[in-house]
Every structure is written in C-alpha cells, then in structure tokens.
Amino acid sequence: MKPVFILIIGLCCASPTYGEGVDTGTAQMACTNFPPFKIESKDTGTPHSGIDLEVIERAFAVTNQKVAFNFYPWKRAVTMVQNGKAHALCGCDYRAEREAEYIYSDMVGFHSQGVFIPADSAIKGIHNLQELAGKTVGTVRGYALEKTLADIPDIKIAPANNGDQLLRQLVNKRVDAIYAYRDVIFYHQKLNKETTDIRYFELKSLPYYVCFSRTIPDIRMIVDAFNQGIRTIRFNGTYGEIRQNYR
C-alpha cells in the first residue's frame, strides 16, 4: 500500500504546468503599442488607452471581470500567451494555423488598410498596389504591409518607424504615396493640425479579435465573459462611442 500512498501525495501536490504565475482573478492582456488601437502610457500612474483597450475594459466590466494590460514587443507578447503567461493578446487577425493556439473572441473590429496620397496628387485613384509601380511608397517598418509591398515589382519602399513619421513623409512630399492602416493615419492626422488634405483608397478590410490562450485552465470562462460583454456594449452604444472618440 505504501507505493500507492506516495503516488497519491505526488498527484495532489504537483504544480500546474499551464498558466503558472498568472493571476486567475484578473485577465492579463499582452499588448503591443499600436495607436490608436493600443496606446502605451510611458508615465507612471497614467493609464494605458486606445480603442481596443477601452473596448476590452468596458466589455469585461459588464460581468465585473478584472483586467490588466501589459505591453511587450509583438513576438514576446505572442510567446507569453502561447506559454500561458498571459491570458490573451489584445488583438490579432484570424489565421487558420492559429486555431491550435488561440481561442478567438467575438470580432473586436476591422483593420482597414489602403493607400494614402496628397489631395493634389496627379494620381486619381488606386484599385490595387500594382498601380503604384515606379512610385516611392512609404510604410511602417516591420508591419505585414511592408512585406506585401516587397512582393510588388518596381515599387521603391521608404520605411518609417511609426505612423506619425509615415504621415510626415507624405505631407512633406518625400514619397508619392503611403500604404498604411486607415485609422492609424487618421489618428496621427488628428494630432497634427498642420497636415494638409490627403485622400484614402481602401484596398482591404480584415476583422480582428482578442486571442485567448488555449493553455490556461478554465480560459473558456474568461472568453465567455468577454464575448457577453462586447455584445452588450455594442447593443447599448458604448462600443460606437469609444470608436468615435478616436476619430
């Protein structure tokens, strides 16, 4: 009987391998700075902000679920969620290969991406990126959009470090056009009153979600709480008010 007794003790006292170190009472969100969707505060005591963070916070508040936002570089955020060190990514698009790692929430919003040109540009319209052949096109370094541009022959890419720098490239006529996320550029245009008129041509719009880790026990409870909350704030108008505040 002694070996059986030891086995029982070992099972009872074994440490959990998933979600170790995660506060189960608070949904820990792994975020990457991406204004206006996710805006990291550099000041101590100043809360983070952004469209997605406000939506997530208000959605969880419906069921009194606590939430905390932590900012990391994108690759580290992904690793933390995959390893169960955080409950979810603040946002990611859908890819079939991610199904094994993430539980997708209800849709959080859309990322519209396309081409911006100065209002006085000789370009009258854009229907696809191939029409920019022979042009210098700015885009943010490291985004998936840069990789898409790189696949188009005869486009000269002018990388920028962020959306603000990208907008300035366009305004100062250092590029013929920029390929970017719509809301990112409109957000920086709102912050920079001196910018001139620009035109936007949408090429693609993709939904995105909160992506919850499959490695954390009882994660479905947190997913359900979020989904219930986001449906509620869509219905009562809170969701629309949040997005409008950033336009």
C-alpha positions in Angstrom: 0.0 0.0 0.0 2.9 2.4 0.6 3.7 3.0 -3.1 0.1 3.8 -3.7 0.1 6.3 -0.8 3.2 8.1 -2.2 1.6 8.3 -5.7 -1.5 9.9 -4.3 0.6 12.5 -2.4 2.6 13.3 -5.6 -0.5 13.9 -7.6 -2.1 16.1 -5.0 1.0 18.3 -4.6 2.0 18.5 -8.3 2.4 22.1 -9.5 0.3 23.1 -12.5 2.2 23.3 -15.8 -0.1 25.7 -17.6 -0.8 29.3 -16.7 1.8 29.3 -13.9 2.2 32.8 -12.4 -1.0 34.1 -14.0 -3.4 35.9 -11.7 -6.6 33.9 -12.3 -8.8 36.6 -10.8 -7.5 39.2 -13.4 -7.4 38.7 -17.1 -3.9 39.5 -18.1 -3.7 41.0 -21.6 -0.4 41.1 -23.6 -0.5 44.2 -25.8 1.8 45.9 -28.3 1.8 49.7 -28.8 -0.3 50.4 -31.9 -2.0 53.8 -31.7 -4.9 54.5 -31.8 -5.9 50.9 -31.1 -3.4 50.2 -28.2 -1.6 53.2 -26.7 1.1 52.5 -24.1 1.5 55.1 -21.4 5.1 56.0 -20.6 4.1 58.0 -17.5 3.9 56.3 -14.1 0.3 56.4 -12.9 -1.2 57.3 -16.2 -3.5 54.6 -17.6 -3.0 53.0 -21.0 -5.6 53.9 -23.6 -6.7 53.2 -27.1 -9.7 51.9 -28.9 -9.1 48.2 -28.2 -8.1 48.7 -24.6 -11.2 50.7 -23.8 -13.4 48.2 -25.6 -11.8 45.3 -23.7 -12.1 47.0 -20.4 -15.7 48.1 -20.8 -16.6 44.6 -22.2 -15.1 42.9 -19.1 -16.8 45.4 -16.8 -20.2 44.0 -17.8 -19.5 40.8 -15.9 -17.2 42.5 -13.3 -14.2 40.7 -14.7 -11.0 42.4 -13.7 -8.4 43.1 -16.5 -4.8 44.3 -16.6 -2.9 45.5 -19.7 0.8 44.8 -20.1 2.9 46.0 -23.0 5.6 44.0 -24.8 7.2 43.7 -28.3 4.9 41.7 -30.5 7.0 38.5 -30.6 7.3 38.4 -26.8 3.5 39.0 -26.3 2.8 36.1 -28.6 5.2 33.8 -26.7 3.7 34.8 -23.4 0.2 33.9 -24.5 1.4 30.7 -26.1 3.1 29.6 -22.9 0.2 30.6 -20.7 2.0 33.5 -19.0 -0.8 35.8 -20.2 -4.5 35.1 -20.9 -4.7 36.8 -24.3 -3.3 39.0 -27.0 -5.1 42.4 -27.1 -5.7 41.8 -30.7 -4.8 39.6 -33.7 -6.2 38.7 -37.1 -7.5 35.3 -38.0 -5.2 32.7 -39.4 -6.2 29.0 -39.7 -2.9 27.8 -38.3 -3.5 29.9 -35.1 -6.6 27.8 -34.2 -4.5 25.3 -32.3 -3.0 28.0 -30.1 -5.8 30.5 -29.6 -9.5 30.8 -28.9 -10.8 33.6 -30.9 -13.3 36.0 -29.3 -16.2 37.6 -31.0 -15.0 40.2 -33.5 -13.5 43.3 -31.9 -13.3 45.4 -35.1 -11.9 45.9 -38.6 -8.4 46.9 -39.7 -8.9 48.9 -43.0 -5.7 49.1 -45.0 -5.0 51.0 -48.2 -3.2 53.8 -49.9 -3.0 57.5 -48.9 -2.0 60.2 -51.4 -1.8 64.0 -51.2 -5.0 65.7 -52.2 -3.2 67.5 -55.1 -1.5 64.3 -56.4 -1.7 63.5 -60.1 -2.9 60.0 -59.1 -6.6 60.0 -59.4 -7.5 56.6 -58.0 -5.9 53.4 -56.6 -7.5 50.0 -57.1 -4.5 47.8 -56.4 -0.9 48.1 -55.3 0.4 47.2 -58.8 -0.8 50.7 -59.9 2.0 52.1 -57.7 4.8 50.6 -59.9 7.5 53.1 -60.5 6.5 55.1 -57.4 8.1 55.6 -54.0 5.7 54.3 -51.3 6.1 54.7 -47.6 5.0 52.2 -45.0 5.8 51.3 -41.4 8.9 49.2 -40.9 8.2 45.6 -39.7 4.4 45.6 -40.4 2.9 42.9 -42.6 2.1 45.7 -45.1 5.8 46.2 -45.7 6.1 42.5 -46.7 3.2 42.9 -49.1 4.8 45.9 -50.8 8.0 44.0 -51.2 6.2 41.4 -53.4 5.2 44.1 -55.9 7.8 44.7 -58.7 9.1 48.2 -59.3 7.9 49.8 -56.1 10.5 51.7 -54.1 9.8 51.2 -50.4 10.5 54.1 -48.0 10.3 52.6 -44.4 9.1 54.7 -41.5 9.5 54.0 -37.8 5.8 54.8 -36.9 2.6 56.2 -38.2 3.5 59.8 -37.3 6.7 59.6 -39.3 4.9 57.9 -42.1 2.3 60.7 -42.4 5.1 63.4 -42.4 6.7 61.6 -45.3 3.5 62.1 -47.3 2.8 65.6 -46.2 6.4 66.7 -47.0 6.3 65.0 -50.4 9.2 62.7 -49.7 7.0 59.8 -51.0 4.4 59.6 -53.7 2.0 57.6 -51.5 1.9 55.6 -48.3 0.5 52.2 -47.6 -1.0 52.0 -44.2 -3.8 51.2 -41.8 -6.6 53.8 -42.2 -7.3 54.6 -38.6 -3.6 54.9 -37.7 -3.0 57.7 -40.2 -6.3 59.5 -39.4 -5.3 59.4 -35.8 -1.9 61.0 -36.4 -3.5 63.5 -38.8 -5.9 64.5 -35.9 -2.9 65.1 -33.6 -1.1 67.1 -36.3 -3.3 70.0 -37.2 -0.8 71.4 -39.7 -1.1 68.4 -42.1 -2.6 69.1 -45.5 -5.5 67.3 -47.0 -5.0 63.7 -48.0 -7.1 61.1 -49.9 -7.5 57.5 -48.9 -8.3 54.4 -51.1 -9.2 51.3 -49.2 -7.8 48.0 -50.7 -8.6 45.6 -47.9 -10.5 45.4 -44.6 -9.9 42.5 -42.2 -11.6 41.6 -38.9 -9.6 41.2 -35.8 -10.2 39.6 -32.4 -8.9 39.1 -28.9 -6.9 35.9 -29.0 -7.1 33.8 -25.8 -4.5 31.2 -24.8 -5.6 27.6 -25.0 -3.0 26.5 -22.4 -4.7 28.2 -19.4 -7.3 26.1 -17.5 -10.9 27.5 -17.4 -10.0 30.0 -20.1 -13.5 29.5 -21.6 -15.0 31.3 -18.6 -13.0 34.4 -19.4 -13.7 34.1 -23.1 -17.4 33.8 -22.4 -17.3 36.8 -20.1 -15.6 38.9 -22.8 -18.0 37.8 -25.5 -21.0 38.6 -23.3 -19.6 42.0 -22.6 -18.7 43.0 -26.1 -22.2 42.0 -27.3 -23.7 44.2 -24.5 -21.6 47.3 -25.3 -22.3 47.0 -29.0 -26.1 46.9 -28.2 -26.1 49.8 -25.7 -24.0 52.1 -27.9 -20.8 52.2 -25.8 -18.8 50.5 -28.5 -19.7 53.1 -31.1 -18.9 55.9 -28.7 -15.5 54.6 -27.9 -14.5 54.4 -31.6 -15.9 57.8 -32.3 -13.7 59.4 -29.6 -10.6 58.5 -31.7 -11.7 60.0 -35.0 
